[in-house]
């Protein structure tokens, strides 16, 4: 008693391009969904008998048909390409920057995060590498599609991927933390206290909470939204017409025009920074959108960053140059990366880390003496690093199963079916069992219990967040 229904929704002008397949096999219903041409995500559920399984499947199919899906033949429509940043890159004529080490990731790289102990880089092959600050490779994760960006939210590290998913990289194995609608062509994302902001190709900004539940969405007056920064003040959204600040409830607080389209964004405690296609980095006060400085480069700005508090402002252009400015807009120096244009960057402890069009993660000595020497043609010895044979740990929904819990070993949580969603609550003593738990989406099974390394109260004090390894209890 097997039946399969295959549906597709494919819109013109870059809209939805996704499939939804429902398979009923006796008492089990398996749903596969995702972007057309990709493997997609898989969900399964069991029912008391075949009739109830059919009824559940018909309900799911009806919901999709009402949203515009229609029967189709699998394989007829091809996968639609996702957006990549257009590279018009030339070699810089400036002096070479003092690069201490350079790691070849293997493909053009967008994602970077530099923490206290490690630097992270993610590339178009779906590889995410971790390296120490002196360039030693310590780990390699494998994601199903190109990595768009890597962001940090307190202890947690997340990677936004072109498969429409956001992966938690805080454990030994990558897990799906957020399931963005598969028709959203992600340009950038950011997370603050579990609240995710997503900007996309069509210029829209969408905000969801820690349970992936929709909070609000606003279409921009422009398109190509390459900037989204989330903070306690709300969301700062950069697109082809400038930068717009929305409050935490999605109300527009202010808008500021920019010279050129916004191609990248950065934020500090009191200011936001927007790099543009016209070679500018604009500095705006978060409180009211007032422009306090402009940093002028010689070509379109692909990326920007600052030292703490915005004392120094850095920018990377599409001609493989990197710049440093004083806070008031005075250009201090311009140097060549020697490894392509910087798609993203981050400053830490007098070092500037870049990820570039040729797939490099480069570490530059941004100290005054090193820069002055580089301007005179005197460079430090550069270490070239390769990944070698380090094992790639793939994202998976598989979970180690254990039969018992040792005292003090971890925290036990349980998945509970509530309406059409699977919620997670803590069952160990000492926790509020009415609070929800942010927990990987693709391993939730109703009625199952899991042992997690740690459960942490969110900064806002309204839900829990898991941290570390996860095992399923038998």
LOVO-40802 format. One record per residue (C-alpha): residue in three letters; residue number from 1; x, y, z. Coordinates in steps of 0.5 Angstrom, whole numbers, plus 500, padded with zeros to 3 digits. Layout:
+-----+-----+-----+-----+-----+
!  aa !   i !  c1 !  c2 !  c3 !
+-----+-----+-----+-----+-----+
! ALA ! NUM !   X !   Y !   Z !
...
+-----+-----+-----+-----+-----+
This chain:
+-----+-----+-----+-----+-----+
!  aa !   i !  c1 !  c2 !  c3 !
+-----+-----+-----+-----+-----+
! UNK !   1 ! 500 ! 500 ! 500 !
! UNK !   2 ! 505 ! 505 ! 497 !
! UNK !   3 ! 503 ! 512 ! 494 !
! UNK !   4 ! 507 ! 518 ! 492 !
! UNK !   5 ! 505 ! 525 ! 491 !
! UNK !   6 ! 510 ! 530 ! 488 !
! UNK !   7 ! 509 ! 537 ! 487 !
! UNK !   8 ! 513 ! 543 ! 485 !
! UNK !   9 ! 512 ! 551 ! 486 !
! UNK !  10 ! 516 ! 555 ! 481 !
! UNK !  11 ! 515 ! 562 ! 480 !
! UNK !  12 ! 518 ! 567 ! 475 !
! UNK !  13 ! 523 ! 573 ! 476 !
! UNK !  14 ! 527 ! 569 ! 481 !
! UNK !  15 ! 521 ! 567 ! 486 !
! UNK !  16 ! 520 ! 560 ! 489 !
! UNK !  17 ! 523 ! 554 ! 486 !
! UNK !  18 ! 521 ! 548 ! 490 !
! UNK !  19 ! 518 ! 542 ! 491 !
! UNK !  20 ! 514 ! 538 ! 496 !
! UNK !  21 ! 514 ! 530 ! 496 !
! UNK !  22 ! 509 ! 526 ! 500 !
! UNK !  23 ! 510 ! 518 ! 500 !
! UNK !  24 ! 505 ! 514 ! 504 !
! UNK !  25 ! 508 ! 507 ! 506 !
! UNK !  26 ! 503 ! 503 ! 510 !
! UNK !  27 ! 503 ! 507 ! 516 !
! UNK !  28 ! 509 ! 511 ! 515 !
! UNK !  29 ! 509 ! 518 ! 512 !
! UNK !  30 ! 515 ! 521 ! 509 !
! UNK !  31 ! 515 ! 528 ! 506 !
! UNK !  32 ! 521 ! 531 ! 502 !
! UNK !  33 ! 522 ! 538 ! 501 !
! UNK !  34 ! 527 ! 543 ! 498 !
! UNK !  35 ! 529 ! 547 ! 492 !
! UNK !  36 ! 528 ! 544 ! 486 !
! UNK !  37 ! 534 ! 540 ! 483 !
! UNK !  38 ! 537 ! 538 ! 490 !
! UNK !  39 ! 536 ! 533 ! 495 !
! UNK !  40 ! 532 ! 537 ! 500 !
! UNK !  41 ! 530 ! 535 ! 507 !
! UNK !  42 ! 526 ! 529 ! 510 !
! UNK !  43 ! 521 ! 528 ! 515 !
! UNK !  44 ! 518 ! 522 ! 517 !
! UNK !  45 ! 512 ! 520 ! 522 !
! UNK !  46 ! 508 ! 514 ! 523 !
! UNK !  47 ! 501 ! 513 ! 525 !
! UNK !  48 ! 496 ! 508 ! 528 !
! UNK !  49 ! 494 ! 505 ! 521 !
! UNK !  50 ! 494 ! 506 ! 514 !
! UNK !  51 ! 487 ! 510 ! 513 !
! UNK !  52 ! 490 ! 515 ! 518 !
! UNK !  53 ! 497 ! 516 ! 515 !
! UNK !  54 ! 493 ! 517 ! 508 !
! UNK !  55 ! 489 ! 523 ! 512 !
! UNK !  56 ! 495 ! 526 ! 514 !
! UNK !  57 ! 498 ! 526 ! 507 !
! UNK !  58 ! 492 ! 529 ! 504 !
! UNK !  59 ! 492 ! 534 ! 509 !
! UNK !  60 ! 499 ! 536 ! 508 !
! UNK !  61 ! 498 ! 536 ! 500 !
! UNK !  62 ! 492 ! 540 ! 501 !
! UNK !  63 ! 496 ! 545 ! 504 !
! UNK !  64 ! 501 ! 546 ! 499 !
! UNK !  65 ! 496 ! 546 ! 493 !
! UNK !  66 ! 493 ! 552 ! 497 !
! UNK !  67 ! 499 ! 555 ! 497 !
! UNK !  68 ! 500 ! 554 ! 489 !
! UNK !  69 ! 504 ! 548 ! 489 !
! UNK !  70 ! 502 ! 543 ! 483 !
! UNK !  71 ! 503 ! 536 ! 481 !
! UNK !  72 ! 509 ! 535 ! 476 !
! UNK !  73 ! 514 ! 530 ! 474 !
! UNK !  74 ! 521 ! 530 ! 478 !
! UNK !  75 ! 527 ! 532 ! 474 !
! UNK !  76 ! 524 ! 536 ! 468 !
! UNK !  77 ! 525 ! 542 ! 472 !
! UNK !  78 ! 532 ! 544 ! 473 !
! UNK !  79 ! 536 ! 547 ! 479 !
! UNK !  80 ! 536 ! 554 ! 479 !
! UNK !  81 ! 542 ! 557 ! 480 !
! UNK !  82 ! 543 ! 562 ! 487 !
! UNK !  83 ! 546 ! 568 ! 487 !
! UNK !  84 ! 554 ! 569 ! 488 !
! UNK !  85 ! 557 ! 576 ! 489 !
! UNK !  86 ! 559 ! 579 ! 482 !
! UNK !  87 ! 567 ! 579 ! 482 !
! UNK !  88 ! 570 ! 584 ! 477 !
! UNK !  89 ! 577 ! 584 ! 481 !
! UNK !  90 ! 583 ! 587 ! 478 !
! UNK !  91 ! 590 ! 587 ! 481 !
! UNK !  92 ! 592 ! 592 ! 486 !
! UNK !  93 ! 598 ! 597 ! 484 !
! UNK !  94 ! 599 ! 599 ! 492 !
! UNK !  95 ! 605 ! 596 ! 496 !
! UNK !  96 ! 604 ! 589 ! 499 !
! UNK !  97 ! 600 ! 588 ! 505 !
! UNK !  98 ! 604 ! 585 ! 511 !
! UNK !  99 ! 601 ! 578 ! 511 !
! UNK ! 100 ! 603 ! 573 ! 516 !
! UNK ! 101 ! 600 ! 567 ! 514 !
! UNK ! 102 ! 595 ! 565 ! 508 !
! UNK ! 103 ! 591 ! 559 ! 508 !
! UNK ! 104 ! 588 ! 556 ! 502 !
! UNK ! 105 ! 581 ! 554 ! 503 !
! UNK ! 106 ! 580 ! 551 ! 496 !
! UNK ! 107 ! 574 ! 555 ! 493 !
! UNK ! 108 ! 572 ! 563 ! 494 !
! UNK ! 109 ! 570 ! 564 ! 501 !
! UNK ! 110 ! 565 ! 569 ! 504 !
! UNK ! 111 ! 564 ! 567 ! 511 !
! UNK ! 112 ! 569 ! 569 ! 517 !
! UNK ! 113 ! 569 ! 569 ! 524 !
! UNK ! 114 ! 575 ! 570 ! 529 !
! UNK ! 115 ! 574 ! 568 ! 536 !
! UNK ! 116 ! 578 ! 568 ! 542 !
! UNK ! 117 ! 581 ! 562 ! 540 !
! UNK ! 118 ! 580 ! 560 ! 533 !
! UNK ! 119 ! 579 ! 563 ! 526 !
! UNK ! 120 ! 573 ! 560 ! 522 !
! UNK ! 121 ! 573 ! 561 ! 514 !
! UNK ! 122 ! 567 ! 558 ! 510 !
! UNK ! 123 ! 567 ! 557 ! 502 !
! UNK ! 124 ! 563 ! 556 ! 496 !
! UNK ! 125 ! 564 ! 548 ! 496 !
! UNK ! 126 ! 561 ! 548 ! 503 !
! UNK ! 127 ! 567 ! 547 ! 507 !
! UNK ! 128 ! 568 ! 551 ! 514 !
! UNK ! 129 ! 575 ! 550 ! 517 !
! UNK ! 130 ! 577 ! 552 ! 524 !
! UNK ! 131 ! 584 ! 555 ! 525 !
! UNK ! 132 ! 588 ! 557 ! 531 !
! UNK ! 133 ! 591 ! 565 ! 530 !
! UNK ! 134 ! 598 ! 563 ! 528 !
! UNK ! 135 ! 595 ! 559 ! 522 !
! UNK ! 136 ! 594 ! 551 ! 524 !
! UNK ! 137 ! 588 ! 548 ! 522 !
! UNK ! 138 ! 584 ! 544 ! 527 !
! UNK ! 139 ! 578 ! 542 ! 524 !
! UNK ! 140 ! 573 ! 542 ! 518 !
! UNK ! 141 ! 566 ! 541 ! 517 !
! UNK ! 142 ! 562 ! 539 ! 511 !
! UNK ! 143 ! 556 ! 543 ! 509 !
! UNK ! 144 ! 551 ! 541 ! 503 !
! UNK ! 145 ! 552 ! 548 ! 499 !
! UNK ! 146 ! 556 ! 554 ! 499 !
! UNK ! 147 ! 557 ! 558 ! 505 !
! UNK ! 148 ! 554 ! 565 ! 505 !
! UNK ! 149 ! 557 ! 568 ! 512 !
! UNK ! 150 ! 559 ! 566 ! 519 !
! UNK ! 151 ! 556 ! 569 ! 525 !
! UNK ! 152 ! 557 ! 569 ! 532 !
! UNK ! 153 ! 551 ! 570 ! 537 !
! UNK ! 154 ! 555 ! 569 ! 544 !
! UNK ! 155 ! 558 ! 562 ! 545 !
! UNK ! 156 ! 554 ! 560 ! 539 !
! UNK ! 157 ! 557 ! 560 ! 531 !
! UNK ! 158 ! 553 ! 559 ! 526 !
! UNK ! 159 ! 553 ! 558 ! 518 !
! UNK ! 160 ! 548 ! 561 ! 513 !
! UNK ! 161 ! 548 ! 556 ! 507 !
! UNK ! 162 ! 545 ! 556 ! 500 !
! UNK ! 163 ! 541 ! 550 ! 501 !
! UNK ! 164 ! 537 ! 555 ! 505 !
! UNK ! 165 ! 539 ! 553 ! 512 !
! UNK ! 166 ! 543 ! 555 ! 518 !
! UNK ! 167 ! 547 ! 551 ! 521 !
! UNK ! 168 ! 550 ! 551 ! 528 !
! UNK ! 169 ! 557 ! 549 ! 528 !
! UNK ! 170 ! 558 ! 549 ! 536 !
! UNK ! 171 ! 559 ! 541 ! 537 !
! UNK ! 172 ! 563 ! 536 ! 533 !
! UNK ! 173 ! 558 ! 535 ! 528 !
! UNK ! 174 ! 554 ! 541 ! 524 !
! UNK ! 175 ! 546 ! 541 ! 526 !
! UNK ! 176 ! 541 ! 545 ! 523 !
! UNK ! 177 ! 539 ! 551 ! 527 !
! UNK ! 178 ! 534 ! 554 ! 523 !
! UNK ! 179 ! 530 ! 552 ! 517 !
! UNK ! 180 ! 529 ! 558 ! 512 !
! UNK ! 181 ! 524 ! 558 ! 507 !
! UNK ! 182 ! 527 ! 554 ! 501 !
! UNK ! 183 ! 525 ! 559 ! 496 !
! UNK ! 184 ! 529 ! 565 ! 500 !
! UNK ! 185 ! 536 ! 567 ! 496 !
! UNK ! 186 ! 540 ! 569 ! 502 !
! UNK ! 187 ! 545 ! 574 ! 501 !
! UNK ! 188 ! 546 ! 575 ! 509 !
! UNK ! 189 ! 544 ! 574 ! 516 !
! UNK ! 190 ! 546 ! 575 ! 523 !
! UNK ! 191 ! 543 ! 573 ! 530 !
! UNK ! 192 ! 542 ! 576 ! 536 !
! UNK ! 193 ! 540 ! 572 ! 542 !
! UNK ! 194 ! 537 ! 567 ! 538 !
! UNK ! 195 ! 533 ! 572 ! 534 !
! UNK ! 196 ! 535 ! 571 ! 526 !
! UNK ! 197 ! 535 ! 576 ! 521 !
! UNK ! 198 ! 535 ! 575 ! 514 !
! UNK ! 199 ! 536 ! 579 ! 508 !
! UNK ! 200 ! 535 ! 577 ! 501 !
! UNK ! 201 ! 536 ! 578 ! 493 !
! UNK ! 202 ! 530 ! 581 ! 493 !
! UNK ! 203 ! 531 ! 587 ! 498 !
! UNK ! 204 ! 527 ! 584 ! 503 !
! UNK ! 205 ! 529 ! 583 ! 511 !
! UNK ! 206 ! 525 ! 577 ! 515 !
! UNK ! 207 ! 526 ! 576 ! 522 !
! UNK ! 208 ! 525 ! 569 ! 526 !
! UNK ! 209 ! 525 ! 567 ! 533 !
! UNK ! 210 ! 529 ! 562 ! 536 !
! UNK ! 211 ! 524 ! 557 ! 534 !
! UNK ! 212 ! 524 ! 559 ! 527 !
! UNK ! 213 ! 517 ! 562 ! 528 !
! UNK ! 214 ! 516 ! 568 ! 523 !
! UNK ! 215 ! 516 ! 575 ! 527 !
! UNK ! 216 ! 516 ! 580 ! 522 !
! UNK ! 217 ! 518 ! 581 ! 515 !
! UNK ! 218 ! 519 ! 588 ! 511 !
! UNK ! 219 ! 520 ! 589 ! 503 !
! UNK ! 220 ! 526 ! 594 ! 502 !
! UNK ! 221 ! 525 ! 600 ! 498 !
! UNK ! 222 ! 531 ! 597 ! 494 !
! UNK ! 223 ! 534 ! 590 ! 492 !
! UNK ! 224 ! 540 ! 586 ! 493 !
! UNK ! 225 ! 540 ! 587 ! 501 !
! UNK ! 226 ! 547 ! 585 ! 502 !
! UNK ! 227 ! 547 ! 588 ! 510 !
! UNK ! 228 ! 543 ! 585 ! 516 !
! UNK ! 229 ! 546 ! 587 ! 523 !
! UNK ! 230 ! 542 ! 585 ! 529 !
! UNK ! 231 ! 543 ! 588 ! 536 !
! UNK ! 232 ! 539 ! 590 ! 542 !
! UNK ! 233 ! 536 ! 596 ! 538 !
! UNK ! 234 ! 533 ! 592 ! 533 !
! UNK ! 235 ! 535 ! 590 ! 525 !
! UNK ! 236 ! 540 ! 595 ! 521 !
! UNK ! 237 ! 538 ! 593 ! 514 !
! UNK ! 238 ! 543 ! 595 ! 508 !
! UNK ! 239 ! 540 ! 595 ! 500 !
! UNK ! 240 ! 541 ! 598 ! 494 !
! UNK ! 241 ! 538 ! 605 ! 497 !
! UNK ! 242 ! 541 ! 605 ! 503 !
! UNK ! 243 ! 541 ! 603 ! 510 !
! UNK ! 244 ! 534 ! 602 ! 514 !
! UNK ! 245 ! 533 ! 601 ! 522 !
! UNK ! 246 ! 528 ! 597 ! 524 !
! UNK ! 247 ! 526 ! 596 ! 531 !
! UNK ! 248 ! 525 ! 589 ! 535 !
! UNK ! 249 ! 518 ! 589 ! 533 !
! UNK ! 250 ! 519 ! 591 ! 525 !
! UNK ! 251 ! 517 ! 598 ! 525 !
! UNK ! 252 ! 522 ! 603 ! 521 !
! UNK ! 253 ! 526 ! 608 ! 526 !
! UNK ! 254 ! 530 ! 611 ! 521 !
! UNK ! 255 ! 533 ! 611 ! 514 !
! UNK ! 256 ! 539 ! 614 ! 511 !
! UNK ! 257 ! 541 ! 614 ! 504 !
! UNK ! 258 ! 548 ! 612 ! 501 !
! UNK ! 259 ! 552 ! 614 ! 495 !
! UNK ! 260 ! 552 ! 607 ! 491 !
! UNK ! 261 ! 549 ! 600 ! 493 !
! UNK ! 262 ! 550 ! 597 ! 500 !
! UNK ! 263 ! 555 ! 591 ! 499 !
! UNK ! 264 ! 557 ! 590 ! 506 !
! UNK ! 265 ! 555 ! 592 ! 513 !
! UNK ! 266 ! 559 ! 592 ! 520 !
! UNK ! 267 ! 556 ! 594 ! 527 !
! UNK ! 268 ! 559 ! 597 ! 533 !
! UNK ! 269 ! 556 ! 598 ! 540 !
! UNK ! 270 ! 554 ! 605 ! 538 !
! UNK ! 271 ! 555 ! 606 ! 530 !
! UNK ! 272 ! 553 ! 602 ! 524 !
! UNK ! 273 ! 558 ! 602 ! 517 !
! UNK ! 274 ! 556 ! 600 ! 510 !
! UNK ! 275 ! 560 ! 599 ! 505 !
! UNK ! 276 ! 558 ! 601 ! 498 !
! UNK ! 277 ! 559 ! 600 ! 490 !
! UNK ! 278 ! 561 ! 607 ! 489 !
! UNK ! 279 ! 567 ! 606 ! 494 !
! UNK ! 280 ! 565 ! 609 ! 500 !
! UNK ! 281 ! 564 ! 606 ! 507 !
! UNK ! 282 ! 558 ! 610 ! 511 !
! UNK ! 283 ! 558 ! 611 ! 518 !
! UNK ! 284 ! 551 ! 612 ! 522 !
! UNK ! 285 ! 549 ! 613 ! 529 !
! UNK ! 286 ! 545 ! 607 ! 531 !
! UNK ! 287 ! 540 ! 612 ! 535 !
! UNK ! 288 ! 538 ! 617 ! 530 !
! UNK ! 289 ! 541 ! 615 ! 523 !
! UNK ! 290 ! 546 ! 621 ! 523 !
! UNK ! 291 ! 552 ! 620 ! 518 !
! UNK ! 292 ! 558 ! 622 ! 522 !
! UNK ! 293 ! 564 ! 620 ! 518 !
! UNK ! 294 ! 565 ! 617 ! 510 !
! UNK ! 295 ! 571 ! 613 ! 508 !
! UNK ! 296 ! 573 ! 614 ! 501 !
! UNK ! 297 ! 576 ! 608 ! 497 !
! UNK ! 298 ! 578 ! 608 ! 490 !
! UNK ! 299 ! 574 ! 602 ! 488 !
! UNK ! 300 ! 567 ! 599 ! 490 !
! UNK ! 301 ! 567 ! 596 ! 497 !
! UNK ! 302 ! 566 ! 589 ! 498 !
! UNK ! 303 ! 567 ! 589 ! 506 !
! UNK ! 304 ! 569 ! 593 ! 512 !
! UNK ! 305 ! 570 ! 592 ! 519 !
! UNK ! 306 ! 573 ! 596 ! 525 !
! UNK ! 307 ! 577 ! 596 ! 531 !
! UNK ! 308 ! 573 ! 596 ! 538 !
! UNK ! 309 ! 569 ! 602 ! 538 !
! UNK ! 310 ! 571 ! 604 ! 531 !
! UNK ! 311 ! 577 ! 607 ! 533 !
! UNK ! 312 ! 580 ! 605 ! 526 !
! UNK ! 313 ! 576 ! 603 ! 520 !
! UNK ! 314 ! 578 ! 598 ! 515 !
! UNK ! 315 ! 575 ! 596 ! 508 !
! UNK ! 316 ! 577 ! 592 ! 502 !
! UNK ! 317 ! 575 ! 593 ! 495 !
! UNK ! 318 ! 574 ! 589 ! 488 !
! UNK ! 319 ! 581 ! 591 ! 486 !
! UNK ! 320 ! 584 ! 587 ! 491 !
! UNK ! 321 ! 586 ! 593 ! 496 !
! UNK ! 322 ! 585 ! 594 ! 503 !
! UNK ! 323 ! 585 ! 600 ! 507 !
! UNK ! 324 ! 585 ! 603 ! 514 !
! UNK ! 325 ! 582 ! 610 ! 516 !
! UNK ! 326 ! 582 ! 614 ! 522 !
! UNK ! 327 ! 575 ! 615 ! 526 !
! UNK ! 328 ! 574 ! 622 ! 523 !
! UNK ! 329 ! 575 ! 619 ! 515 !
! UNK ! 330 ! 583 ! 620 ! 514 !
! UNK ! 331 ! 586 ! 615 ! 510 !
! UNK ! 332 ! 592 ! 612 ! 514 !
! UNK ! 333 ! 594 ! 607 ! 509 !
! UNK ! 334 ! 592 ! 603 ! 503 !
! UNK ! 335 ! 596 ! 596 ! 501 !
! UNK ! 336 ! 595 ! 590 ! 496 !
! UNK ! 337 ! 592 ! 583 ! 499 !
! UNK ! 338 ! 596 ! 579 ! 494 !
! UNK ! 339 ! 591 ! 574 ! 494 !
! UNK ! 340 ! 584 ! 577 ! 491 !
! UNK ! 341 ! 579 ! 582 ! 494 !
! UNK ! 342 ! 576 ! 581 ! 501 !
! UNK ! 343 ! 569 ! 578 ! 501 !
! UNK ! 344 ! 569 ! 579 ! 508 !
! UNK ! 345 ! 574 ! 581 ! 514 !
! UNK ! 346 ! 575 ! 582 ! 521 !
! UNK ! 347 ! 580 ! 585 ! 526 !
! UNK ! 348 ! 582 ! 582 ! 532 !
! UNK ! 349 ! 589 ! 584 ! 537 !
! UNK ! 350 ! 592 ! 588 ! 531 !
! UNK ! 351 ! 591 ! 583 ! 526 !
! UNK ! 352 ! 586 ! 584 ! 520 !
! UNK ! 353 ! 583 ! 577 ! 518 !
! UNK ! 354 ! 581 ! 577 ! 510 !
! UNK ! 355 ! 577 ! 572 ! 506 !
! UNK ! 356 ! 578 ! 573 ! 499 !
! UNK ! 357 ! 576 ! 571 ! 492 !
! UNK ! 358 ! 581 ! 566 ! 491 !
! UNK ! 359 ! 579 ! 562 ! 497 !
! UNK ! 360 ! 584 ! 565 ! 502 !
! UNK ! 361 ! 584 ! 566 ! 509 !
! UNK ! 362 ! 589 ! 571 ! 510 !
! UNK ! 363 ! 592 ! 574 ! 517 !
! UNK ! 364 ! 595 ! 581 ! 516 !
! UNK ! 365 ! 599 ! 585 ! 521 !
! UNK ! 366 ! 595 ! 591 ! 522 !
! UNK ! 367 ! 600 ! 594 ! 527 !
! UNK ! 368 ! 603 ! 601 ! 526 !
! UNK ! 369 ! 610 ! 598 ! 525 !
! UNK ! 370 ! 609 ! 593 ! 520 !
! UNK ! 371 ! 604 ! 597 ! 516 !
! UNK ! 372 ! 610 ! 602 ! 516 !
! UNK ! 373 ! 615 ! 597 ! 514 !
! UNK ! 374 ! 610 ! 594 ! 508 !
! UNK ! 375 ! 610 ! 601 ! 505 !
! UNK ! 376 ! 617 ! 601 ! 505 !
! UNK ! 377 ! 617 ! 595 ! 501 !
! UNK ! 378 ! 619 ! 591 ! 507 !
! UNK ! 379 ! 615 ! 585 ! 509 !
! UNK ! 380 ! 615 ! 579 ! 514 !
! UNK ! 381 ! 616 ! 572 ! 512 !
! UNK ! 382 ! 609 ! 569 ! 510 !
! UNK ! 383 ! 607 ! 562 ! 511 !
! UNK ! 384 ! 603 ! 559 ! 506 !
! UNK ! 385 ! 598 ! 553 ! 509 !
! UNK ! 386 ! 594 ! 548 ! 506 !
! UNK ! 387 ! 588 ! 544 ! 509 !
! UNK ! 388 ! 592 ! 537 ! 508 !
! UNK ! 389 ! 588 ! 531 ! 509 !
! UNK ! 390 ! 584 ! 533 ! 515 !
! UNK ! 391 ! 577 ! 529 ! 515 !
! UNK ! 392 ! 571 ! 533 ! 513 !
! UNK ! 393 ! 565 ! 532 ! 518 !
! UNK ! 394 ! 559 ! 532 ! 515 !
! UNK ! 395 ! 552 ! 535 ! 517 !
! UNK ! 396 ! 548 ! 530 ! 519 !
! UNK ! 397 ! 541 ! 528 ! 522 !
! UNK ! 398 ! 544 ! 522 ! 526 !
! UNK ! 399 ! 545 ! 522 ! 533 !
! UNK ! 400 ! 549 ! 517 ! 538 !
! UNK ! 401 ! 544 ! 513 ! 542 !
! UNK ! 402 ! 546 ! 512 ! 549 !
! UNK ! 403 ! 542 ! 507 ! 554 !
! UNK ! 404 ! 543 ! 511 ! 561 !
! UNK ! 405 ! 546 ! 518 ! 564 !
! UNK ! 406 ! 551 ! 518 ! 569 !
! UNK ! 407 ! 550 ! 523 ! 575 !
! UNK ! 408 ! 552 ! 530 ! 573 !
! UNK ! 409 ! 553 ! 528 ! 566 !
! UNK ! 410 ! 549 ! 533 ! 562 !
! UNK ! 411 ! 542 ! 535 ! 562 !
! UNK ! 412 ! 536 ! 531 ! 559 !
! UNK ! 413 ! 531 ! 534 ! 554 !
! UNK ! 414 ! 525 ! 532 ! 551 !
! UNK ! 415 ! 521 ! 533 ! 544 !
! UNK ! 416 ! 514 ! 534 ! 545 !
! UNK ! 417 ! 508 ! 534 ! 539 !
! UNK ! 418 ! 504 ! 541 ! 540 !
! UNK ! 419 ! 500 ! 542 ! 535 !
! UNK ! 420 ! 503 ! 542 ! 528 !
! UNK ! 421 ! 510 ! 543 ! 531 !
! UNK ! 422 ! 515 ! 539 ! 535 !
! UNK ! 423 ! 517 ! 543 ! 542 !
! UNK ! 424 ! 523 ! 541 ! 546 !
! UNK ! 425 ! 523 ! 542 ! 554 !
! UNK ! 426 ! 528 ! 540 ! 559 !
! UNK ! 427 ! 526 ! 535 ! 564 !
! UNK ! 428 ! 532 ! 535 ! 569 !
! UNK ! 429 ! 531 ! 538 ! 575 !
! UNK ! 430 ! 533 ! 545 ! 577 !
! UNK ! 431 ! 530 ! 548 ! 570 !
! UNK ! 432 ! 523 ! 551 ! 568 !
! UNK ! 433 ! 519 ! 546 ! 564 !
! UNK ! 434 ! 515 ! 551 ! 561 !
! UNK ! 435 ! 520 ! 554 ! 557 !
! UNK ! 436 ! 522 ! 552 ! 550 !
! UNK ! 437 ! 529 ! 550 ! 548 !
! UNK ! 438 ! 533 ! 552 ! 542 !
! UNK ! 439 ! 534 ! 545 ! 539 !
! UNK ! 440 ! 537 ! 542 ! 532 !
! UNK ! 441 ! 531 ! 542 ! 527 !
! UNK ! 442 ! 533 ! 536 ! 524 !
! UNK ! 443 ! 534 ! 531 ! 529 !
! UNK ! 444 ! 527 ! 532 ! 533 !
! UNK ! 445 ! 523 ! 526 ! 534 !
! UNK ! 446 ! 516 ! 526 ! 538 !
! UNK ! 447 ! 517 ! 523 ! 545 !
! UNK ! 448 ! 524 ! 522 ! 544 !
! UNK ! 449 ! 529 ! 524 ! 550 !
! UNK ! 450 ! 536 ! 527 ! 549 !
! UNK ! 451 ! 542 ! 528 ! 553 !
! UNK ! 452 ! 546 ! 535 ! 552 !
! UNK ! 453 ! 552 ! 537 ! 554 !
! UNK ! 454 ! 549 ! 544 ! 557 !
! UNK ! 455 ! 543 ! 548 ! 557 !
! UNK ! 456 ! 544 ! 556 ! 558 !
! UNK ! 457 ! 539 ! 561 ! 559 !
! UNK ! 458 ! 538 ! 566 ! 553 !
! UNK ! 459 ! 540 ! 573 ! 554 !
! UNK ! 460 ! 533 ! 575 ! 554 !
! UNK ! 461 ! 531 ! 570 ! 560 !
! UNK ! 462 ! 525 ! 567 ! 556 !
! UNK ! 463 ! 528 ! 560 ! 553 !
! UNK ! 464 ! 534 ! 556 ! 554 !
! UNK ! 465 ! 539 ! 554 ! 549 !
! UNK ! 466 ! 543 ! 548 ! 548 !
! UNK ! 467 ! 551 ! 548 ! 548 !
! UNK ! 468 ! 555 ! 542 ! 546 !
! UNK ! 469 ! 554 ! 535 ! 544 !
! UNK ! 470 ! 547 ! 531 ! 543 !
! UNK ! 471 ! 546 ! 524 ! 545 !
! UNK ! 472 ! 539 ! 521 ! 544 !
! UNK ! 473 ! 537 ! 516 ! 550 !
! UNK ! 474 ! 535 ! 509 ! 549 !
+-----+-----+-----+-----+-----+
